[in-house]
Amino acid sequence: METRKSATFNTCVSLEIISYRTNLADSDGVSVKAAIDGLVEAGILRGDTTKDIQEPIISRQIKVKNASEEKTVIIIEEV
């Protein structure tokens, strides 16, 4: 049986996910769910319920000129 260590954030948090892309996705094309699931799996967040993450989750995109500038920034703040 696998034991998960304590999460980095053990309180409710707010999330802002910013995608820097050369080609912007449709408004429903950026997967916030995948990012949150990854944060939980990595042990950064304790869970993905409304007790763990304050709504609304902010998700936005910023257009960049070069593929070398593409990245995703996730801002996590305790609330």
N, C-alpha and C positions, 0 to 999 in steps of 0.2 A: 504494500500500500504506500503510495506516494504522499509525503507530507509537504504542504506548501508553507513557506516562511511567512511571517507577518507582512502585510502590505505596507508599502512606503507611506501611503496616505490612509489613515484609519478613521478619518472623518469624512463627512460629505464634502464634495469638491465641485467647483465649477470648471467646465471645459471649454476651451476655444481651440478649434482645429483649423489651421490655415494651410492650404495647399498652394504652392507656387508651381505653376505649370506653363509650358509653352502653348499647349492647346487646352483651353478650359473645357471642363466637362459640363454636361447638362446639369441643371440644379439638383437633380437626384442622382447624379453619377458619381459623386465622391462618397466613398463608403465610410461613414462615421462609425457604423457598427463594427467593422473590421478593426478600426483603430482602438475602439474601446475594448473589444475582446482581447486584443493584443496587450493592452495595458493591464487588464485583469490577469491574463495568463502569465505575464512577466512579473506579477506580484507588486505592481506599482499602485493599482487600485484594489480595494478589498472586494468590490463587486460592481455590477452594472445596473442596479435597481435605482429607483428614485430616492431611496435612502442613502445611496452612495454618490449619486451624481445629480446635482441641481439642474433643473430645467429652466430655461431652454439651453440646449447645447449649441454653442455658436460655431458654425461651419462656414468658411468663406474661401474664395479662390483669388489668387493674384496672378496676373499674366506676367511671365518673364520672357526675355528674348531668346535665351540659350538653354539647351538641355542641361548644361553644367550648373545652371541656377535652380533647377527643379529640386524641391524638397517639401517636406511636410513638417510644420511646427505645431506642437501640441502644448498649449499653456494650461497648466493645472494649478488651481488656487484653492486652498482650504476655505470653507465658508462656515 
